[in-house]
């Protein structure tokens, strides 16, 4: 019996497949085209990049830290693994072209879970416009996923965190606070509002917006993974500037208000400090269509906060830090 003959319902586990069977289950049937010269199956993939400039980023997702199997389906976990990584490529102003996926999982993980995970990976790759070109598998005590994404800068200079200039505007595209509201909802044992729960399970990355920003002259850019204030703080430090956010420009959608009312939270805090939405923030002389101006860039004060809210220092945690207090 072949690996493909093992169905989703017969109770088969990854141990029944073996390492190469697991690999085949994920990449079998994957189709490639430009810019992929060599796809899965060799020691490394080869992608043709005429400009010679490639953006590369790697993210790891660990069970119990970035996702829970009782909260998310395997397909949602697969989609999230791709989305959060490709967002980093978008934030450099590059065009995403390929990803590799390394999967570690317990040997008794059901084959059905793997098949659904692979389906989610392929679905999000198609949405993001990238090719799955390889990866690795190994056994481990919990499920962990490491994705490396590559992007073609198409002859443009990369948009880094270090280019913001006083007098410019800071603008965002994508949703803010929805994933944080979803996390609050799931943590309290609820499954609705469904819209915010879905955003926690898999972010809606504004694919293509990074290229638009680069073409519009973005001087700096970042994806919002740890929280708007925390991530703008990274840009402020790299650029030697300060930011002031005007809260009157921020959308606080009804689902965020509903979660805050039900759980005793602050809907504005979701927007300012909630991570995992993977929206994009960038600085411009003039923001392009599709981007919302939320504040301005100023000179950095030697003894003042790097990011202020309505002209004042924000009281509370600015965002998430895996290894310590929120930044």
C-alpha positions as CSV (number, residue, x, y, z in Angstrom):
1,X,0.0,0.0,0.0
2,X,1.4,3.4,-0.9
3,X,1.5,6.5,1.2
4,X,-1.3,8.0,-0.9
5,X,-3.5,5.0,-0.1
6,X,-3.5,5.9,3.6
7,X,-6.8,7.7,3.9
8,X,-7.8,10.5,6.3
9,X,-10.2,8.3,8.1
10,X,-8.3,5.1,8.7
11,X,-6.5,6.3,11.8
12,X,-3.0,6.3,10.2
13,X,-0.3,8.4,11.8
14,X,2.9,10.1,10.6
15,X,4.8,7.0,11.9
16,X,2.9,4.9,9.3
17,X,4.0,7.3,6.5
18,X,7.7,7.6,7.4
19,X,9.8,10.7,6.7
20,X,9.6,10.6,2.9
21,X,6.0,9.8,2.9
22,X,5.3,12.9,5.0
23,X,7.3,15.0,2.5
24,X,5.3,13.5,-0.4
25,X,2.1,14.2,1.4
26,X,2.9,17.9,1.7
27,X,4.5,18.6,-1.7
28,X,3.1,15.8,-3.9
29,X,1.2,17.3,-6.7
30,X,2.6,20.8,-6.2
31,X,2.9,22.6,-9.5
32,X,5.5,25.2,-10.2
33,X,6.2,27.9,-12.9
34,X,8.1,31.0,-13.2
35,X,10.3,31.9,-11.4
36,X,10.9,28.3,-10.1
37,X,13.7,26.6,-12.0
38,X,14.0,23.6,-9.6
39,X,11.2,22.8,-7.2
40,X,10.8,20.2,-4.4
41,X,12.8,17.0,-4.7
42,X,16.5,18.1,-5.0
43,X,18.9,19.3,-2.3
44,X,17.7,22.9,-2.8
45,X,15.2,24.8,-4.8
46,X,16.4,27.2,-7.5
47,X,14.5,30.4,-8.4
48,X,15.3,32.7,-11.2
49,X,15.6,36.3,-10.1
50,X,16.7,38.6,-13.0
51,X,17.4,41.6,-10.7
52,X,19.7,39.5,-8.5
53,X,18.2,41.0,-5.3
54,X,16.2,38.7,-3.1
55,X,14.5,39.4,0.3
56,X,14.5,36.5,2.7
57,X,12.6,36.0,6.0
58,X,12.0,33.1,8.3
59,X,9.3,32.7,11.0
60,X,8.7,29.8,13.4
61,X,5.3,28.8,14.8
62,X,5.1,26.6,17.8
63,X,2.1,24.7,19.1
64,X,0.9,26.3,22.4
65,X,2.6,29.6,21.6
66,X,1.4,30.6,18.2
67,X,-1.5,28.3,17.7
68,X,-3.6,25.7,19.5
69,X,-5.1,22.7,17.8
70,X,-8.3,23.0,19.9
71,X,-8.7,26.5,18.6
72,X,-7.6,26.2,15.0
73,X,-8.0,23.6,12.3
74,X,-4.9,22.1,10.6
75,X,-5.8,24.0,7.4
76,X,-6.0,27.3,9.4
77,X,-2.6,26.6,10.9
78,X,-1.1,25.9,7.5
79,X,-2.5,29.1,6.1
80,X,-1.3,31.2,9.1
81,X,2.2,29.7,8.8
82,X,2.4,31.0,5.2
83,X,0.6,34.3,5.8
84,X,2.7,35.6,8.7
85,X,5.9,34.9,6.8
86,X,5.0,36.4,3.5
87,X,3.9,39.6,5.3
88,X,7.5,40.2,6.1
89,X,8.4,40.0,2.5
90,X,5.6,42.5,1.7
91,X,7.0,44.8,4.4
92,X,10.3,45.0,2.4
93,X,8.4,46.2,-0.7
94,X,9.4,42.9,-2.5
95,X,7.2,40.6,-4.6
96,X,6.8,37.3,-2.8
97,X,7.9,34.4,-5.0
98,X,8.6,31.2,-3.0
99,X,8.5,29.6,0.4
100,X,10.0,26.5,2.1
101,X,8.2,24.8,5.0
102,X,9.9,22.8,7.7
103,X,7.5,20.7,9.8
104,X,8.2,19.0,13.1
105,X,5.5,16.9,14.6
106,X,5.0,13.9,17.0
107,X,5.0,10.6,15.2
108,X,1.5,9.8,16.4
109,X,0.1,12.9,14.6
110,X,-2.8,11.7,12.4
111,X,-2.3,11.7,8.6
112,X,-5.6,13.4,8.4
113,X,-4.1,16.4,10.2
114,X,-1.1,16.5,7.9
115,X,-3.3,16.4,4.8
116,X,-5.5,19.3,6.1
117,X,-2.4,21.3,7.1
118,X,-0.9,20.8,3.6
119,X,-4.2,21.9,2.0
120,X,-4.0,25.1,4.1
121,X,-0.4,25.7,3.1
122,X,-1.3,25.3,-0.6
123,X,-4.4,27.5,-0.3
124,X,-2.5,30.4,1.3
125,X,0.4,30.1,-1.2
126,X,-2.1,30.5,-4.0
127,X,-3.7,33.5,-2.3
128,X,-0.3,35.1,-1.6
129,X,1.0,34.3,-5.1
130,X,4.0,32.3,-4.0
131,X,5.3,28.8,-4.8
132,X,6.0,26.1,-2.3
133,X,9.5,24.9,-3.4
134,X,10.7,22.7,-0.6
135,X,11.3,22.3,3.1
136,X,12.1,19.6,5.7
137,X,10.4,17.3,8.2
138,X,11.3,15.8,11.5
139,X,9.7,14.4,14.6
140,X,9.3,16.4,17.8
141,X,7.4,16.6,21.0
142,X,4.9,19.2,19.7
143,X,4.0,20.6,16.2
144,X,6.3,23.4,15.1
145,X,6.5,25.0,11.7
146,X,9.3,27.1,10.3
147,X,8.7,28.9,7.0
148,X,11.3,30.7,4.9
149,X,9.9,33.1,2.3
150,X,11.7,34.7,-0.6
151,X,10.8,37.9,-2.5
152,X,12.0,39.5,-5.7
153,X,12.8,43.3,-5.3
154,X,12.3,43.7,-9.0
155,X,15.1,46.2,-9.3
156,X,13.8,48.4,-6.4
157,X,15.7,49.2,-3.3
158,X,14.3,47.4,-0.2
159,X,12.1,49.4,2.0
160,X,13.6,49.1,5.5
161,X,12.7,50.3,8.9
162,X,15.4,53.0,8.8
163,X,14.1,55.5,6.3
164,X,11.4,57.5,8.1
165,X,11.9,61.2,8.1
166,X,10.4,64.0,10.2
167,X,7.5,65.7,8.4
168,X,6.3,62.6,6.8
169,X,3.0,60.8,7.5
170,X,2.6,57.3,8.9
171,X,-0.1,55.2,7.3
172,X,-1.5,51.7,7.6
173,X,-3.3,49.2,5.4
174,X,-5.1,46.1,6.6
175,X,-7.0,45.5,9.8
176,X,-5.7,46.4,13.3
177,X,-6.8,44.8,16.6
178,X,-8.9,42.0,15.2
179,X,-6.6,39.2,16.0
180,X,-6.1,40.5,19.5
181,X,-9.9,40.6,20.0
182,X,-10.0,37.1,18.6
183,X,-7.4,35.9,21.1
184,X,-9.3,37.5,23.9
185,X,-12.5,35.8,22.7
186,X,-10.9,32.3,22.4
187,X,-9.1,32.7,25.8
188,X,-12.5,33.3,27.4
189,X,-13.9,30.1,25.9
190,X,-16.0,31.8,23.3
191,X,-16.1,31.3,19.5
192,X,-17.8,34.5,18.4
193,X,-17.8,37.2,17.1
194,X,-16.6,34.8,14.3
195,X,-14.9,37.6,12.3
196,X,-12.3,38.3,15.0
197,X,-11.8,34.6,15.8
198,X,-11.1,33.9,12.2
199,X,-8.5,36.7,12.1
200,X,-6.7,35.2,15.1
201,X,-6.7,31.8,13.5
202,X,-5.4,33.2,10.2
203,X,-4.6,36.8,9.4
204,X,-5.7,38.6,6.3
205,X,-2.5,40.0,5.0
206,X,-2.9,42.8,2.5
207,X,-1.0,41.0,-0.3
208,X,0.4,43.3,-2.9
209,X,0.2,46.4,-0.7
210,X,4.0,46.3,0.0
211,X,4.7,46.7,-3.7
212,X,2.2,49.5,-3.9
213,X,3.9,51.3,-1.0
214,X,7.3,50.8,-2.5
215,X,6.2,52.2,-5.9
216,X,4.6,55.2,-4.1
217,X,7.9,56.1,-2.4
218,X,7.5,54.6,1.1
219,X,10.6,55.5,3.1
220,X,10.1,52.9,5.8
221,X,7.8,50.0,6.3
222,X,7.0,47.2,8.8
223,X,4.3,44.5,9.3
224,X,2.3,44.7,12.5
225,X,3.1,41.4,14.3
226,X,3.6,42.5,17.9
227,X,1.3,45.6,18.0
228,X,1.1,48.9,16.2
229,X,2.9,50.9,19.0
230,X,5.5,48.3,19.5
231,X,6.3,47.9,15.8
232,X,6.3,51.6,15.2
233,X,8.8,51.8,18.0
234,X,11.1,49.5,16.0
235,X,10.9,51.9,13.1
236,X,11.4,54.9,15.3
237,X,14.6,53.5,16.8
238,X,15.9,52.4,13.4
239,X,15.1,55.8,11.8
240,X,16.0,58.1,14.7
241,X,12.6,59.7,14.7
242,X,9.4,59.8,16.8
243,X,5.8,59.1,15.9
244,X,2.5,60.6,17.1
245,X,-0.6,58.6,16.5
246,X,-4.0,60.3,16.1
247,X,-6.6,58.0,17.5
248,X,-9.4,59.8,15.7
249,X,-8.2,58.3,12.5
250,X,-8.3,54.7,13.8
251,X,-11.2,52.5,13.0
252,X,-12.6,50.6,16.0
253,X,-14.9,48.1,14.3
254,X,-18.1,46.9,15.9
255,X,-16.7,43.3,16.6
256,X,-13.8,44.8,18.6
257,X,-16.3,46.9,20.6
258,X,-18.4,43.9,21.3
259,X,-15.5,41.8,22.5
260,X,-14.3,44.7,24.7
261,X,-17.8,45.1,26.2
262,X,-18.2,41.4,26.9
263,X,-14.7,40.9,28.5
264,X,-14.0,44.2,30.2
265,X,-11.3,45.2,27.7
266,X,-10.5,48.4,25.9
267,X,-11.2,48.3,22.1
268,X,-8.7,51.0,21.5
269,X,-6.0,48.9,23.2
270,X,-6.8,46.1,20.8
271,X,-6.0,48.5,17.9
272,X,-2.9,50.1,19.4
273,X,-1.2,47.1,21.0
274,X,-2.8,43.9,19.5
275,X,-0.4,41.9,17.3
276,X,-0.9,39.1,14.8
277,X,-3.0,41.1,12.3
278,X,0.0,41.5,10.0
279,X,-1.3,44.7,8.5
280,X,1.4,47.0,7.1
281,X,2.6,50.4,8.4
282,X,4.7,52.7,6.3
283,X,5.9,56.3,6.1
284,X,5.3,58.5,3.1
285,X,5.5,62.1,1.9
286,X,2.0,61.3,0.5
287,X,0.2,58.1,1.2
288,X,-1.2,56.2,-1.8
289,X,-4.8,55.0,-2.3
290,X,-5.7,52.2,0.0
291,X,-3.6,53.4,2.9
292,X,-5.0,55.4,5.9
293,X,-2.9,58.1,7.4
294,X,-2.9,57.7,11.2
295,X,-0.2,60.1,12.4
296,X,3.0,62.0,11.7
297,X,6.7,61.5,12.0
298,X,8.6,64.0,14.2
299,X,12.0,64.6,15.5
300,X,13.2,62.2,18.2
301,X,13.4,63.7,21.7
302,X,16.5,62.6,23.7
303,X,14.5,61.8,26.8
304,X,10.9,61.3,25.5
305,X,8.9,58.4,24.2
306,X,9.5,57.2,20.6
307,X,5.8,56.7,20.0
308,X,3.0,58.9,21.5
309,X,-0.7,58.7,21.2
310,X,-2.6,62.0,20.8
311,X,0.5,63.8,21.9
312,X,0.9,61.9,25.2
313,X,2.9,58.9,26.3
314,X,0.8,55.7,26.1
315,X,0.1,54.1,29.5
316,X,0.5,50.3,29.5
317,X,2.2,47.7,27.4
318,X,2.9,48.7,23.8
319,X,2.8,45.2,22.4
320,X,4.0,41.6,22.7
321,X,7.5,40.3,23.5
322,X,8.2,36.6,23.5
323,X,11.0,36.8,26.0
324,X,10.1,39.5,28.4
325,X,7.9,42.4,29.2
326,X,5.9,44.0,26.3
327,X,7.9,46.6,24.4
